[in-house]
Amino acid sequence: MDQLHFFSPVRISRGQGHPVEEIDSVAEAMMFLRKWPTGRRGPVYQCALNCCSAALSGQMSVEEARKAFTGFARITRLLDDDMASPVPSEGKASVHALRR
């Protein structure tokens, strides 16, 4: 099966003392999701799972699946801090400053 690699990996952090895990393909994201505790599988989990399944079957792009998986990681507070808060570009900062 084709791995369907992400353009950039999703970095998962399970907390201090645990290594950061990089999920770099749809197949790896699916494996991660399948191991997720049944009692914690809510709508965001289901959306990520559905998107990864759709990407594997060619019905959705790999990057759309990556976005859904990243959203799941953010909501569950597993997204590594480096990915959680992107640095705004100067253009965006200037626009924000003008709106004040």
HELIX and SHEET records of a PDB file:
HELIX    1   1 VAL A   26  ARG A   34  1                                   9    
HELIX    2   2 THR A   38  ARG A   40  5                                   3    
HELIX    3   3 PRO A   43  LEU A   56  1                                  14    
HELIX    4   4 VAL A   62  ILE A   75  1                                  14    
HELIX    5   5 ASP A   81  ALA A   84  1                                   4    
HELIX    6   6 GLU A   90  LEU A   98  1                                   9    
SHEET    1   A 2 HIS A   5  ILE A  12  0                                        
SHEET    2   A 2 GLU A  21  SER A  25 -1                                        
END                                                                             
